[in-house]
Amino acid sequence: MLDLGLFRDSPEIVRKDLERRKADAKVVDKVIRLDAEWRKALQKAEELKHRRNEVTREVAALKKAGKSAAKKIAEMKKVSESIAAQDKEIAKKKAARDAVLMRVPNLLHESVPFGEGEE
């Protein structure tokens, strides 16, 4: 399986290699798109986890001050549920990206001649 960094940083290398093989180079764009979706979902999950940590600190401060923290605890439950849902979404997006990525062949060495067959 090719490294995702190659698709992110130098997709033209993979495209040229696929063209040498007479294969569909559109798969490169698909991998890049799926990777971007996965990264966006991952970022959203990290933001939710950050919010959960903030709410946890707020709950602790309210309890320390002797005030009711019921609203914050309810908010924390909602955020935790959102995190669980987002984690499932991340797993789905990663599986979709990796399934496409695994079908991309390794890069050919420069010494390999152009052609459609083994000859």
Secondary structure, DSSP 8 states (H G I E B T S, - for coil): ---HHHHHH-HHHHHHHHHHTT--THHHHHHHHHHHHHHHHHHHHHHHHHHHHHHHHHHHHHHHTT---HHHHHHHHHHHHHHHHHHHHHHHHHHHHHHHHHTS-----TTS---SS--
